[in-house]
């Protein structure tokens, strides 16, 4: 366990646990009500975030039918960067960046601004940035928005500091749960990465928050549920939501293949971490204190790059579906990996409000699919779980959270048989990446942002 993790664990001391127990004993109804409202707030912001992004993406794709891509994509990218950068610069500078590092910094006793204002700015600025073409995901902002809602609830409750930190971490996990429909993944993320604690009372508070967020998210999306494979339907109730339904087989021979995949993914993931962090540092050096300028230039550059690419690359959701459905060959798989590798790093360098988990999942799936095709050509056999194992492995290696990564990939299929191959690749990739650096990409981002004054405002 690293020093920062030890620091967090020490904060959840006997005295802190006792203060939480006293709060529950004397004001249990208020606490439970606040936790449920935190789950609702995280779900609401997460659902609005995804809906807003999809609306802008659909509008952008619709414009491409009538106007040349070399005009629309750079124009929308720079315009989105300008509006998003202005909102952050003028209203809440702490709303820039991924969002995960901000919550982690707060839990490590840094003076990070929190509250509904930060969450709302993150919501609108993130929708505009990602919807206008920045290749980032919604989960990082969802973590920060969920944590901000939780912080506000704890403040209204006038809760002790120990409880405030627990509920902020739970709110961050609730954001993950709402975005990915992965309550177990959100729960484990809050414990594994944000809190590093396994005290029973802490587990109880976090699990209630994350599972309530997932349930609220299903209910809030019920109006469009007929197009989904699960979730919540008013006249039926909660259903298992399967985004993908692959045929899963796990043979003894697959163990060696999955370990080999984990080694490849772990190495490439660490290269990705180094590249992203270098790009972020370069952005800080070149555009120190000029977030709006950074985002305008990055949006223009990203739009220009994508204007030269086929329509396939204009939508991240579409890229994931192409890979998972096996509609890609080696050339396309490698192209997706290289292009998203480069462009997501450029997006991070801009300081745009967006997360890395979703790009990581696509990068990992591209590695898994490409490796699987190569192995099939050489041996005639490839594990059917390679694509999903690559997803989980890449996230595990970058975030240093193998259990969270496993359950995020599992949430896409809800197939229990896929857990074993996922665990093998996630653990292997995690261990390989730690040989290069024991810290996750988010821990290293905190140091960069503290040095540049991006967190403490």
SEDO-16092 format. One record per residue: x, y, z of N, C-alpha, C in turn; residue in three letters. Coordinates in steps of 0.02 Angstrom, whole numbers, plus 32768, in hexadecimal, padded with zeros to 4 digits. Layout:
N
XYZXYZXYZALA;...
This chain:
457
802A7FC48000800080008000802C803E8000UNK;801F80707FD4804980AB7FD0803980DC8009UNK;80638111800E805D81408046801A81638048UNK;80018177800D7FC0819A800B7F88816C8021UNK;7F8C812C800E7F5980FC80237F5C80F1806FUNK;7F9980EF808A7FA080E780D27F82812280F7UNK;7F8D815E80DA7F72819B80F87F27819980FCUNK;7F06818280C67EBD817E80C67EA5814A80F8UNK;7EC6811080F97EB180DC81277EB880F38170UNK;7EEE8118817E7EF7813081C27EC1816181D7UNK;7EA5818581A57E7081B481B57E31819181CCUNK;7E26815581B27DEC812E81C87E0281078206UNK;7E14812B82397E2E810E82777DF480FB82A4UNK;7E0680E282DF7DD180CF830E7DA6810A8322UNK;7DC68144832C7DA0817F833D7D7181948307UNK;7D89819182C87D5F81A4828F7D2481748287UNK;7D328134828E7CFD810282897CC9810E82C0UNK;7CE2811E82FC7CB4812A83337C8781678326UNK;7CA4819B83087C7C81D682F97C4581C782C6UNK;7C55819B82967C23818782647BED815D8286UNK;7C01813082B37BD0810782D67BA281328301UNK;7BBE816483217B968191834A7B6381B7831FUNK;7B7B81CC82E47B4E81F082B67B1481C382A1UNK;7B25818482917AF18155827C7AC1814582B6UNK;7ADC814282F27AB48130832C7A808166833BUNK;7A9581A583387A6981DB834D7A4281FA8313UNK;7A5C81F382D57A3A8213829C7A3781E38261UNK;7A2881A4826F7A2B8170823C79FD817E8201UNK;79C08197820F799181A381D879AB81DA81AAUNK;79C6820F81C879E1824681A07A1C822F8176UNK;7A46820581937A8081EB816E7A6B81C18133UNK;7A3D8192813E7A26816681097A04819080D2UNK;79DC81C180E779BB81ED80B679EE8213808CUNK;7A23822C80AD7A57825080897A7B82228058UNK;7A8781E3806D7AAA81B480417A7F81A48003UNK;7A3E8199800E7A12818A7FD67A0E81C67FA7UNK;7A0B82037FC47A0A823F7F9A7A4C82477F74UNK;7A8382337F947AC382357F717AC282067F35UNK;7AA781CA7F3F7AA0819C7F077A7581B87ED0UNK;7A3E81D97EE47A1181F87EB27A3582307E8EUNK;7A5A825A7EB47A7E82917E947AB382797E63UNK;7AD882457E777B0B82297E4B7AEB820A7E0DUNK;7AB381E87E167A9081CA7DDD7A7581FF7DAEUNK;7A5782337DCB7A3A82687DA27A6E828C7D78UNK;7AA6829E7D987ADB82C07D727AFA82907D3EUNK;7B0082507D517B1C82207D217AF082157CE5UNK;7AAF820E7CF17A7F82057CBA7A7C82437C8EUNK;7A79827E7CAD7A7882BD7C867AB882C47C5EUNK;7AF082B07C7C7B3082B67C5A7B31828B7C1AUNK;7B1E824C7C227B1D82207BE77AEB82377BB3UNK;7AB0824D7BC97A7D82637B9A7A9482A17B75UNK;7AB482D07B997ACC830D7B797B0282FE7B46UNK;7B3082D27B577B6682C07B297B4A82A07AEAUNK;7B1C82707AF27AFF824D7AB97AD7827D7A8CUNK;7AB582AE7AAB7A9082DF7A847ABE83097A58UNK;7AF483217A767B2483497A4F7B48831F7A1BUNK;7B5982E17A2C7B7982B579FC7B4C82A779C0UNK;7B0C829A79CE7ADC828E79987AD682CC796BUNK;7AD58306798B7AD0834579657B0E834F793AUNK;7B48833F79567B87834579307B88831578F5UNK;7B7382D878FF7B7182A778C97B3E82BA7894UNK;7B0782D878A97AD382EE787A7AEE8327784DUNK;7B148354786B7B30838B78437B608372780EUNK;7B82833A781D7BB2831F77ED7B90830477ADUNK;7B4E82FA77B17B2A82E477767B1F831D7743UNK;7B24835A775C7B14839477317B4F83C17724UNK;7B8383BD774E7BBD83E977467BFD83BF7746UNK;7C3183D777267C7083B177237C9083A97768UNK;7CAC836E77747CC9836077B67D04838C77C6UNK;7D2A83A177937D6583CC779F7D50841177BAUNK;7D11842277B17CF8846277CB7CD684587810UNK;7CAA842678157C81841D78507CA98406788DUNK;7CD383D378847CF583B678BE7D2683E778DFUNK;7D52840978B97D7D843A78DA7D56847478F8UNK;7D20848A78D67CF984C278EE7CD684B17930UNK;7CB6847679327C93846279707CC5845479A8UNK;7CFE843779977D31842979CA7D4A846879EBUNK;7D5B849A79C37D7484D879DF7D3D84FF7A03UNK;7D0084FE79E97CC985217A097CB884FF7A4CUNK;7CB684BD7A4C7CA984997A8A7CDF84A67ABDUNK;7D1E84A77AA77D5584B77AD37D5084FC7AF1UNK;7D3A852C7AC87D3385717ADF7CFD85777B14UNK;7CC2855A7B077C8A855F7B367C9A853A7B77UNK;7CB384FD7B707CC284D47BAB7CFA84F57BD4UNK;7D2E850C7BB37D66852D7BD57D50856D7BF8UNK;7D2285927BD97D0985D07BF87CE285C07C37UNK;7CB6858E7C347C8F857C7C6F7CBB85697CAAUNK;7CEE85417C9B7D1B852B7CD17D4485657CECUNK;7D62858C7CBF7D8E85C37CD47D6985F77CFDUNK;7D2C86087CE87D07863E7D087CE186287D47UNK;7CC985E97D487C9C85D57D7D7CBA85A47DB0UNK;7CE085737D987CFB85407DC77D39851F7DA9UNK;7D75853E7DB47DB285217D987DBF84D97DAEUNK;7DA584C57DE87DAF84807DFF7D88844D7DD6UNK;7D5C84647DA97D3484367D807D59841E7D42UNK;7D9684367D377DBC841F7CFE7DDB83DB7D0AUNK;7DF383BB7CD67E15837C7CDD7DE783417CE4UNK;7E0383087CF97DDD82C97CF97DA782C77D2EUNK;7DB582E37D697D8682DF7DA07D9A82AB7DD3UNK;7DB782747DBE7DCD823F7DEC7E0682597E18UNK;7E37827A7DFA7E7082937E217E5A82C77E54UNK;7E2682EE7E437E0F83217E737DF183007EB1UNK;7DC882CD7EA77DAA82AA7EE07DE082877F09UNK;7E0F82677EE77E4682457F0B7E6F82787F33UNK;7E7B82B37F167EA282E67F3A7E7C82FF7F78UNK;7E3A83077F717E12831C7FAA7E1682E97FE3UNK;7E1282A97FD17E15827480037E5B826E8022UNK;7E8C828D80027ED0828E801D7EE082D2803CUNK;7EAA82F480517EAF8331807A7ECC836D8054UNK;7EC1837080137ED483AB7FED7E9883DB7FEBUNK;7EA6841B7FE37E71844E7FE47E4F84527FA0UNK;7E2684207F927E03841C7F527DBD84387F5AUNK;7DAA846A7F317D6584847F357D32844E7F25UNK;7CFD844A7F4D7CC984197F437C86843D7F43UNK;7C4F84187F3C7C0D84347F3F7BE784327EFDUNK;7BA884477EFF7B7D84427EC57B94846E7E8BUNK;7BB284A77E9A7BC984D37E647BFD84B17E39UNK;7C2D84907E597C60846B7E337C4084337E0BUNK;7C10840F7E2A7BEF83D87E087BC783EF7DCCUNK;7BA484277DD27B7B843F7D9A7BA684597D61UNK;7BDC847C7D717C0984947D3D7C2984587D19UNK;7C3C84267D407C5883E97D227C2683C97CF3UNK;7BE783C87D077BB283A97CDF7BAC83CB7C9BUNK;7BA2840D7C9A7B9784307C5B7BD684367C32UNK;7C0F84457C527C4E844B7C2D7C6284087C0FUNK;7C5783D27C357C68838F7C1B7C3D837A7BE1UNK;7BFC83887BE57BCF83787BAE7BE5839C7B6EUNK;7BF583DC7B747C0884047B3A7C4A83EB7B1DUNK;7C7B83DE7B487CBD83C97B2F7CBA83857B0DUNK;7C9F83537B307C9D83107B137C6D830D7AD8UNK;7C34832F7ADE7C0483307AA77C1D83527A69UNK;7C4D83807A707C6883A37A367CA383807A16UNK;7CB883467A347CEB831E7A127D29830D7A3AUNK;7D2E83227A787D68830E7AA07D6082C47AB3UNK;7D9082997A9F7D8982507AA97D96823A7AF1UNK;7D6A824E7B1D7D6F823C7B647D2D821C7B7AUNK;7D2B82027BB77CF081DF7BCE7CCB82047C05UNK;7C8F81EE7C167C6682107C487C7481FB7C90UNK;7C9D81C67C9A7CA281AA7CDE7CCA81D67D0DUNK;7D0081F77CF57D2782237D207CFD825C7D3BUNK;7CDC82827D0F7CAE82B57D297C77829A7D56UNK;7C5F825D7D487C2B823F7D727C4582347DB9UNK;7C85821F7DBF7CA382167E017CA582587E26UNK;7CBB828D7E047CBF82CE7E247C7A82EB7E34UNK;7C4A82E27E067C0682FA7E137BE682D57E4DUNK;7BEF82937E4F7BD4826C7E867BF3827F7EC8UNK;7C3582897EC77C58829E7F047C4282E37F1BUNK;7C3683107EEB7C2183557EFC7BDB83557F1BUNK;7BAE832D7EFE7B6B83277F1B7B6F830B7F62UNK;7B9982D77F6B7BA082B97FAD7BBD82EA7FE0UNK;7BEE83117FCA7C0B83447FF77BD78376800EUNK;7BAC838B7FDE7B7883BB7FF07B46839C8021UNK;7B35835E80177B07833C80457B258338808BUNK;7B668326808F7B87832180D07B8B836580F2UNK;7B93839980CA7B9783DC80E77B5283F18103UNK;7B1D83E380DE7ADA83F280F87ACC83CA8137UNK;7AE7838E81397ADC836281737B07837881AFUNK;7B3983A381A27B6983B881D57B8B837B81F4UNK;7BA0834E81C77BBE830F81DC7C07831981EFUNK;7C2382ED82187C6A82F282297C9682E581ECUNK;7CD582FA81F07D0282F681B77D0A82AE819EUNK;7D0E827E81CC7D17823881B77CDD8221818BUNK;7CA08232819F7C66821E81777C6582428134UNK;7C7A828281357C7A82A980F77CA8828880C3UNK;7CE1827080D97D10825180AB7CF4820F8090UNK;7CD481EA80BC7CB781AA80A67C8081B58073UNK;7C5481E580807C1C81EF80527C33820E8010UNK;7C69823680117C8482507FD27C9F82167FA7UNK;7CC481E97FC77CDC81AE7FA37CA281837F89UNK;7C6F817B7FB27C3481557F9D7C1181787F63UNK;7C0E81BA7F647BF081DF7F2D7C1881D67EEDUNK;7C5B81D47EF37C8481C67EB87C7681827E9BUNK;7C7181507EC87C60810C7EB17C1B810A7E93UNK;7BED81317EAF7BA881347E947BA881507E4DUNK;7BD5817F7E3F7BDB81997DFB7BEF81637DCAUNK;7C20813A7DDD7C3581007DB47BFA80D07DAAUNK;7BD680C27DE07B9E80937DDC7B6980AC7DACUNK;7B5A80ED7DAF7B2581097D857B39810A7D3BUNK;7B77811A7D2D7B8E81207CE87B9380DC7CC6UNK;7BB080AB7CE97BBD806A7CCB7B8880357CDCUNK;7B5480497D017B2380187D1A7B487FDF7D3DUNK;7B787FF37D677BA57FC47D897BA97FD47DD3UNK;7B757FC27DFA7B767FD17E427BAF7FAF7E67UNK;7BBF7F717E547BF77F4F7E757C397F717E63UNK;7C417F847E237C7D7FA77E0E7C857FE97E33UNK;7C4E800F7E397C51804E7E5D7C6180457EA6UNK;7C4380127EC57C5080037F0C7C9A7FF17F16UNK;7CB47FC47EEC7CF97FAF7EF57D297FE87EE6UNK;7D1880137EB57D43804B7EA57D4A807A7EE1UNK;7D1280887F027D1380B47F3D7D3F80977F74UNK;7D3D80557F7C7D6480357FB17DAC802B7F9BUNK;7DB680137F5E7DF880007F467E25803C7F38UNK;7E0A80707F1B7E3280A97F057E2980E67F31UNK;7DEA80F77F427DDE81367F637DE981347FAEUNK;7DD480FD7FCF7DD780FA80187E0D80CC8033UNK;7E1B8096800F7E4A806380277E37804B806DUNK;7DF6803F80777DDF802980B87DAD7FF180B1UNK;7DAE7FC380E37D7F7F8B80E17D5B7F848123UNK;7D537FBB81477D2C7FBA81857CE37FAB8175UNK;7CC27F7F819B7C7D7F6C818B7C4D7FA78184UNK;7C527FD881B07C24801081AE7C2F803A8170UNK;7C6F803F815A7C7F8064811D7C63804080E1UNK;7C6C7FFE80DF7C517FD680A87C067FDE80A2UNK;7BE47FDF80DB7B9B7FE580DB7B85802880BCUNK;7BA4805E80D17B9280A080B77B9F80A5806CUNK;7BD8808B80577BEA808F80107BBD80647FE5UNK;7BAE80277FFC7B857FFB7FD37B3E80167FCCUNK;7B23803480007AE080517FFA7AE0808A7FC7UNK;7B1480B37FC97B1880ED7F9B7B1E80D77F52UNK;7B4C80A87F457B5880947EFF7B1E806E7EE2UNK;7B0080417F0A7AC8801A7EEF7A8A80467EE7UNK;7A8180777F137A4880A47F0B7A5180CF7ECCUNK;7A8F80E47EBF7A9D810B7E827A8D80E47E43UNK;7AA180A47E427A93807A7E087A4780717DFFUNK;7A2480677E3679DB805F7E3279B9809F7E1AUNK;79CE80D87E3779B181187E2179BF81237DD7UNK;79FC81137DBF7A0D811D7D7979E080F47D4CUNK;79D280B57D5F79A4808C7D38795E80AB7D35UNK;794780C37D6E790380E17D70790081207D46UNK;7934814A7D4C7935818A7D277937817F7CDBUNK;795481477CC7795881387C7F791D810F7C66UNK;78EC81047C9178B580D67C81788D80EC7C43UNK;788B812C7C34786481427BFB787F81287BB9UNK;78BF811A7BB778DC80FF7B7978F180B77B7FUNK;78D480947BAF78EC80517BC078DA801C7B8CUNK;78A8802A7B6378947FF77B3278CB7FE77B00UNK;78F980167AF77930800A7AC9796B7FE77AEBUNK;79657FD97B2C799C7FBB7B50798D7F727B5FUNK;79C27F4F7B7479BA7F087B8279AA7EFB7BCBUNK;79A47F2E7BF379977F237C3A798E7F657C5DUNK;799B7F667C9F79947FA37CC579537FA27CECUNK;79287FD47CE178E87FD87D0478B07FE67CD3UNK;787C7FBD7CD678407FC67CAE78067FCC7CDFUNK;77DE80007CD877AC80117D0B777B7FD97D1AUNK;77687FB27CE877367F7D7CF577557F387D01UNK;77987F357D0177BB7EF57D0D77E97EFA7D4AUNK;780D7F327D50783D7F3B7D8778847F3A7D6DUNK;78B37F2E7D9978FA7F2E7D86790C7EEF7D60UNK;79317EF97D2A79477EC27D0079937EC57CF8UNK;79B27E8C7CE979FA7E8B7CDD7A0A7EAE7C9BUNK;7A367EDF7C9E7A487F057C627A887EE97C45UNK;7A847ECE7C097ABF7EB27BE77ACD7EDC7BA8UNK;7B027F027BAA7B137F287B6E7B2B7EFC7B36UNK;7B4E7EC57B497B667E957B187B5A7E4E7B33UNK;7B4F7E1F7B067B427DD97B1A7B6F7DAA7AF4UNK;7BB07DAA7B027BDE7D7E7ADE7BD67D367AF3UNK;7BEC7D087AC97BEF7CC17ADB7C307CB67B01UNK;7C2B7CA87B417C667CA37B6B7C797C5A7B76UNK;7CB87C4B7B647CD67C097B727D177C157B96UNK;7D267BE97BC77D657BF07BEB7D857BAB7BF2UNK;7DB87B9E7BC97DDB7B5E7BC97E1C7B647BF1UNK;7E377B2C7C097E777B2E7C2F7EAF7B507C07UNK;7EB17B447BC57EE47B627B9B7EE07BAE7B9AUNK;7EA47BC87BA47E9A7C107BA17EC17C357BD7UNK;7ED27C127C0D7EF67C317C447F387C507C2BUNK;7F5D7C2B7C037F9D7C437BE97F937C7E7BB9UNK;7F607C797B8F7F527CAF7B607F407CEF7B85UNK;7F177CE97BB97F007D247BDE7F397D457C05UNK;7F677D1B7C1F7FA27D377C417FCD7D5C7C0FUNK;7FD67D3F7BD47FFD7D607B9F7FDD7DA37B8BUNK;7F9B7DA37B857F787DE17B757F827E157BACUNK;7F807DFE7BEB7F8B7E2C7C237FCF7E4D7C21UNK;80027E277C0D80467E437C0880487E797BD2UNK;802B7E6A7B98802B7E9B7B6180047EDA7B76UNK;7FC97ED07B937F9F7F097BA77FC17F327BDDUNK;7FE17F117C0E80027F357C43803A7F637C2AUNK;80607F4B7BFA80977F737BDD807B7FAE7BB6UNK;804B7FA17B8A802E7FD77B618009800A7B8CUNK;7FE97FF27BC17FC480207BEE7FF480507C11UNK;802E80377C26805E80647C47807A80977C15UNK;808580827BD7809980B37BA4806480E87B9BUNK;802680D37B9E7FEE81037B987FEE81347BD2UNK;7FF8811A7C0F7FFB81467C4A8033817A7C42UNK;806D81647C2D80A681917C25809581C77BF1UNK;807881B17BBA806781E17B84803482147B9BUNK;7FFF81FD7BBB7FCA822B7BD27FE6825E7C04UNK;800F82467C33802B82727C65805C82A47C46UNK;8083828E7C1580B182BC7BF2808982F17BCDUNK;805382DD7BAD8029830E7B89800B83407BB9UNK;7FF583297BF47FD883567C25800D83887C3DUNK;804983717C4A807F839E7C60809183D07C2AUNK;809483B97BEC80A383E77BB5806D841C7BAFUNK;802E84087BB57FF784387BB27FFD846D7BE8UNK;801284577C25801A84867C5C805384B87C4EUNK;8088849F7C2F80C184CA7C2180B184FC7BE9UNK;809084E47BB58083850F7B7B804A85417B88UNK;8018852C7BAF7FDC85577BB77FCC85637C01UNK;7FFD85707C297FF285787C717FBF85AF7C7EUNK;7F89859C7CA17F5585CD7CB37F2885E27C7AUNK;7F2D85C17C407F0485D47C067EDB85997BEEUNK;7EAE85827C1A7E8685477C0B7E5D85507BCCUNK;7E3C85887BC47E1185937B8A7E39858F7B4AUNK;7E7485AD7B487E9F85A97B0D7EB385627AFFUNK;7EC6853D7B347EDA84F77B2C7EA284CE7B0DUNK;7E6684D87B267E2F84AF7B0F7E1984C27AC8UNK;7E1D85017AB67E0C85167A727E3D84F77A40UNK;7E7E84FD7A4F7EB184E17A227EAC84957A1EUNK;7EA284757A587E9B842C7A587E5D84167A32UNK;7E2584397A3C7DE784287A187DF0843079CDUNK;7E12846579B87E20847079717E4C84397955UNK;7E808427797B7EAF83F279657E8D83AE7962UNK;7E67839E79967E44835E79977E118359795EUNK;7DEB838F79547DBA838F791E7DDC838778DAUNK;7E1683A678D27E3A83A178937E5383597887UNK;7E6C833A78BC7E8382F478B67E4A82C678A2UNK;7E1182CC78C57DD982A078B77DB782AF7874UNK;7DC182EB785A7DA482FB78197DC582D477E0UNK;7E0282BC77EC7E24829477B97E18824977C1UNK;7DF2823777F57DE681F178037DA081DC77ECUNK;7D97819B77DF7D55818377CA7D1F818F77FFUNK;7CE2818A77EB7CA9819678177CAA81687854UNK;7CC8812E784E7CCD80FE78857CE9811D78C4UNK;7D18814B78BD7D3C816778F67D1A81A37915UNK;7CE181B778FC7CC181F479147C9581E97952UNK;7C9181AB796A7C66819D79A37C86816579CDUNK;7C9881757A0D7CBA81447A377C8E81077A46UNK;7C4D81137A517C2080DA7A5D7C1F80AB7A22UNK;7C1F80C879E77C1F809F79AA7C5F807779A4UNK;7C98809479B77CD7806F79B57CD6803379E2UNK;7CBB803C7A1E7CB780047A4D7C8B7FCC7A32UNK;7C537FDD7A147C267FAB79F97C467F8579BFUNK;7C6B7FA979957C8D7F88795C7CBF7F547975UNK;7CE47F6679A97D177F3879C47CF67EFC79E6UNK;7CC87F097A147CA97ED37A3B7C817EA47A0FUNK;7C617EBF79DB7C3A7E9579AE7C647E70797BUNK;7CA67E79797F7CD37E5579527CD17E6D790AUNK;7CBF7EAD78FF7CB97EC878BC7CFA7EE978A4UNK;7D307EDE78C97D707EFD78BA7DA37EC878A4UNK;7DD27EDD787A7E0A7EB278697E497ECD788BUNK;7E827EAF787E7EC07EC4789F7ED17F0C788FUNK;7ECA7F1F78517EDB7F63783C7EB07F977860UNK;7E6E7F8A78637E427FBA78847E4E7FBB78CFUNK;7E5A7F8078ED7E687F7D79357EA67FA57948UNK;7EDB7F9E79217F187FC4792E7F0D800E7923UNK;7EE7801F78EF7ED9806578E17EB180857919UNK;7E7F806279337E58807C796B7E84808879A7UNK;7EB0805879B57EDC806079EF7F0A809C79E8UNK;7F2A80A379AF7F5A80D979A57F37811D79A7UNK;7F00812379847EDD8164797F7EC1817979C3UNK;7EA1814B79E77E85815D7A287EBD81687A5BUNK;7EF281427A557F2D814C7A807F4681947A7BUNK;7F4E81AC7A3D7F6881EF7A317F3682257A44UNK;7EF8821E7A2C7EC782547A347EAE825C7A7CUNK;7EA782257AA17E92822C7AE77EC8824F7B10UNK;7F0782447AFE7F3D82687B207F3B82B27B11UNK;7F2A82C47AD27F22830B7AC07EE8832A7AE7UNK;7EB283047AEF7E79831E7B137E8A832A7B5CUNK;7EAF82FD7B7B7EC583067BC07EF283437BC7UNK;7F1E834D7B957F4C83867B967F2683C87B96UNK;7EEA83C87B7C7EC284057B797EA384197BBCUNK;7EA183E97BEB7E7F83F57C2A7E3483EE7C26UNK;7E1C83CE7BF17DD483C67BE67DB5839B7C1DUNK;7D7683AA7C307D5383837C637D3A83417C46UNK;7D61830D7C4C7D4D82CC7C327D7882967C51UNK;7D5E82597C507D7F82217C717DA781F67C41UNK;7DD081CB7C5D7DFB819F7C367DE481567C37UNK;7DB681447C647DA280FE7C687D8580E57C25UNK;7D5A810D7C067D3A80F77BC87D6D80EF7B90UNK;7D9A81217B847DCF81157B537DFA80D87B64UNK;7E0880CE7BA47E2F80947BB97E0C80537BA6UNK;7DCB80507BB07DA680137B9F7DAB80057B54UNK;7DA680397B2B7DAA802F7AE27DF0801B7ACEUNK;7E22803C7AEB7E68802B7ADC7E767FE27AEEUNK;7E5E7FCD7B297E687F887B3E7E447F567B12UNK;7E087F687AFD7DE27F3A7AD27E047F347A8DUNK;7E217F6B7A757E457F697A357E827F3C7A39UNK;7EA67F3F7A727EDF7F137A7B7EC87ECA7A7FUNK;7E927EBE7AA57E797E7A7AAC7E637E5D7A6AUNK;7E3D7E837A437E257E6A7A047E5E7E5D79D3UNK;7E8D7E8D79CE7EC57E86799F7EF17E4B79B3UNK;7EFF7E4479F37F287E0B7A0B7F047DCA79FDUNK;7EC37DCA7A087E9C7D8D79FC7E9D7D7779B4UNK;7E977DA779867E997D96793E7EDD7D7A792BUNK;7F127D9879477F567D8079387F607D397952UNK;7F4A7D2C798F7F527CEA79AC7F297CB67986UNK;7EEE7CCA79717EC37C9C794B7EE37C887909UNK;7F047CB878E97F277CA978AA7F617C7978B6UNK;7F827C8078F07FBD7C5878FE7FAD7C137919UNK;7F797C0E79437F6B7BCF79667F277BB17956UNK;7EFA7BD9793A7EB77BC1792C7E887BC67967UNK;7EA17BDE79A07E767BE579DB7E847C2779FEUNK;7E507C467A177E567C837A3F7E1E7C837A72UNK;7E2C7C987AB07DF67C9C7AE27DC07CCC7ACBUNK;7D827CBA7AD77D4A7CE47AC27D447D237AECUNK;7D6B7D267B237D677D5E7B527D9E7D927B47UNK;7DC67D8B7B127E017DB67B097DEE7E017B07UNK;7DB87E127AE57DA67E587ADE7D967E777B22UNK;7D6D7E557B497D5A7E6F7B8A7D947E6C7BBCUNK;7DBC7E377BB67DF77E327BE27E287E6C7BD4UNK;7E2E7E7E7B947E587EB77B837E3E7EF77BA1UNK;7DFB7F007B9F7DDC7F3B7BBE7DF07F417C07UNK;7DE07F0C7C2C7DEE7F0D7C747E377F147C84UNK;7E617EF17C5E7EA97EF37C6A7EC67F397C60UNK;7EAF7F5D7C2D7ECA7F9F7C207EB77FD07C58UNK;7E787FCD7C6E7E627FF77CA57E877FE57CE5UNK;7E907FA47CF27EB37F8E7D2F7EFB7FA77D30UNK;7F1C7FA47CF67F617FB87CF27F6A80047CFAUNK;7F3C802A7CDF7F4180747CE37F2C808E7D27UNK;7EF580737D427EDA808C7D817EF480677DBEUNK;7F17802F7DB37F3180057DE97EF87FED7E16UNK;7EBE7FE17DF87E847FC77E1D7E697F8A7DF8UNK;7E887F4F7E017E747F147DDB7E2D7EFD7DE8UNK;7E167F017E277DD27EE97E367D9E7F177E17UNK;7DA87F587E1C7D7A7F877DFC7D777F7B7DB1UNK;7DB17F757D927DB57F6A7D4A7D907F2A7D36UNK;7D987EF67D5D7D777EB67D4E7D2B7EBF7D4EUNK;7D107EE27D807CC87EE97D857CAC7F1C7D55UNK;7CD47F4C7D3E7CBD7F7A7D0A7CB57F557CC8UNK;7CE57F2A7CB87CDF7F027C7A7CA67ED07C81UNK;7C9F7EB27CBC7C6A7E827CC97C257EA27CC0UNK;7C1F7EE27CD37BDE7F047CD07BC37F097C89UNK;7BEF7F047C577BD87F087C117BB57EC87BFBUNK;7BC37E8F7C1D7BA67E507C097B797E307C3EUNK;7B877E3E7C7E7B647E207CB77B667DD37CB3UNK;7B9C7DB87C967BA47D707C907BD97D5A7CC3UNK;7BC37D337CF57BF17D1F7D2B7C2C7CF77D12UNK;7C247CD27CDB7C5B7CA87CC27C967CD27CABUNK;7C897D127C9A7CBF7D3C7C7F7CEC7D587CB7UNK;7CD77D507CF67CFE7D6C7D2D7D437D4D7D33UNK;7D487D0B7D2A7D897CEA7D327DBC7D037CFFUNK;7DAC7D017CBE7DDD7D1B7C8E7DEC7D667C98UNK;7DBA7D8C7CAC7DC67DD37CB97DF87DDB7CF2UNK;7DEF7DB57D277E1B7DBB7D617E637DA97D4FUNK;7E6C7D767D277EAF7D607D147ED47D997CEFUNK;7EB47DB57CBD7ED47DEA7C967EDC7E2A7CBEUNK;7EAA7E3C7CE67EAE7E797D0E7EE77E767D40UNK;7EED7E3D7D637F237E367D947F677E377D72UNK;7F6C7E137D3A7FAC7E117D167FC17E567CFEUNK;7F927E797CDE7FA17EBC7CC47FB37EEC7CFDUNK;7F8F7EE67D357F9C7F107D707FE37F047D8AUNK;7FF77EC57D90803A7EB57DAA80717ECB7D7BUNK;80667EC27D3A80987ED87D0980A07F237D0AUNK;80697F487D0D806D7F917D0E80907FA97D4DUNK;80857F887D8580A67F9C7DC480F17F927DC3UNK;81097F687D9681517F607D8F81727FA07D76UNK;814C7FC87D50816580077D35815B80407D68UNK;812080427D87811180787DB680D880607DE3UNK;80DF80677E2480AC804D7E52806E80797E54UNK;807380B77E3C803C80E67E42801080E57E03UNK;7FCF80EF7E0D7FA080F27DD67FA881337DB0UNK;7F8981377D777F8A81747D4F7F6B81AE7D76UNK;7F3981A07DA07F1781D57DC57F4281EF7DFEUNK;7F6781C37E207F9581DA7E537FC982087E35UNK;7FE181F67DFB801482207DDA7FF782617DC1UNK;7FB7825F7DAC7F96829C7D977F8F82CD7DD1UNK;7F8182B47E0C7F7A82DF7E477FB983087E51UNK;7FF282E77E4C8032830B7E56803B83427E21UNK;802983337DE3803083657DAE8001839F7DBBUNK;7FC383917DCE7F9183C57DD87FA083EF7E16UNK;7FBB83CF7E4A7FCF83F57E85800984247E74UNK;8038840B7E4F807284347E3C805E846F7E12UNK;802B84647DE7801584997DBA7FDE84C57DD9UNK;7FC784B37E157F9284D97E367F4E84CF7E18UNK;7F4284947DF77F0184887DD67ECD846D7E07UNK;7EE284507E3F7EB384337E6E7E9F84667EA3UNK;7ED184857EC17EC384B47EF77EB584F87ED9UNK;7E78850F7EE07E63854F7EC47E45857A7EF9UNK;
